Amino acid sequence: MGTGSCTTPSRPPPRSCPRCWWRWRRACRVAPPSPSAPSPATKPDAALKGRTGSIETHSEPRRGRVTSAAAGNPRPGERSMVQWGIRGKLLAGFGVVLALLLLVGGIGWKNTRLFSRDLRSLYVDRLQPVVQLSNAQTALYELRLAARAYATADGQERQQLKASRDKWVKQIEDNLNAYKATYLVQAEKDLLAMWEQGYLAYLKTVDQVFVLEDQGNSTQADFLRRGEGQRAFERAMNSLNGLFDVQTRVAERVYRDAASTASFSEKLLTGAMAAAVVAGLVVAFLVARGVARGVRSVQTLMASISEHEASAIEQGLAAMAGNDLTVEVRPVTQPIARYGRDEVGQMTAAANAMLAKLHTALDGYEQARRNLQGLVGQIQRAAGDVAESSGQLGQAANQTGTAVQQVSSAVQGIAAGAQDNSASAQRTNEAMLA
């Protein structure tokens, strides 16, 4: 392994877990193991260093392609989102959109009720009271006309005017009682108190006028009608006019409130609909970006494997088939370090696991190549030693042959000398016998 300032165990985790292995390597700041550096025990002989070819799979990262993800885990703000599945993201996103749509519907329903209440307030509490005041005012005018016409009427007409007086009084009281049953502000209560005083005084004056006219006292009746009766009528009429003014002001205030509520509701509905649209677009964008980014990362990883590792192992095996053990294969493509837990993240994890197994296979290939290279070197060195021993053995054989020849010559000389000695002895023996 390499060297580094790390307090973690020197033994790395298995490569079957790519994320653990790469985290351990980054934490220890250790360079990745270089399969190209052979051990001293397997260092090839100098005679094997003919043609060398090292397949380097390092290349500049292409723009737009990710061959290695940035180190580190997702930020805390991203952790909860990346751990969701695609189904969870879609459910959450469209749940937010549906919640906003429900909010829009709730706002519309609430505002519809508010508008209905305001319309009811305008019709029941404001329009109907205005109609009631108008009917009471008309009846009061009719009562005044009946009091004036009573002076010039005959007996039968006076009976009709008295009957009409009862009808107008009943109409006034019915309308005012209905008006009092509605919602009243303090100003209306004060004006109704003034109305009661003026109306009762005027009604009393009308009854006195009828009595005086029946008694034939027309002058006193006319004086009462023009004096106290006129003042009581004006007080009652002023009270009704004041009630009309109050109704107008209250109606204007209700209208302004309704207009303000409508404006606020319009803005709120517009904002809620805009938020729903934005939320839908954001959710669609995030889901689409997450899926596209994960698929693009896996696609880039596969393209890098095809371009680098697969091509390198193909060339290495071809060189090995051609009796060339000097071609090195180095795994370079790094796993995707950051991915979620959704379906795309699971696909990314599977791609990382495949890459880890491929790197393990490349390491095995490189180890086998170095072992074969060392074995071939040993065989060649052994063959050289055998050849040298064979030469020395031949030289010794030559020397032995020469010595044998010399011994043979000496033996032959000795044999010849022996024959000469034998012949000489025979001749000596023959001479002695003779």
Secondary structure, 3 states (H helix, E strand, C coil): CCCCCCCCCCCCCCCCCHHHHHHHHHHHCCCCCCCCCCCHHHCCCHHHCCCCCEECCCCCCCCCCCCCCCCCCCCHHHHHHHCCCHHHHHHHHHHHHHHHHHHHHHHHHHHHHHHHHHHHHHHHHHHHHHHHHHHHHHHHHHHHHHHHHCCCCCHHHHHHHHHHHHHHHHHHHHHHHHHHCCCCCHHHHHHHHHHHHHHHHHHHHHHHHHHHHHCCCHHHHHHHHHHHHHHHHHHHHHHHHHHHHHHHHHHHHHHHHHHHHHHHHHHHHHHHHHHHHHHHHHHHHHHHHHHHHHHHHHHHHHHHHHHHHHHHHHHHHHHHHCCCCCCEECCCCCCCCCCCCCHHHHHHHHHHHHHHHHHHHHHHHHHHHHHHHHHHHHHHHHHHHHHHHHHHHHHHHHHHHHHHHHHHHHHHHHHHHHHHHHHHHHHHHHHHHC
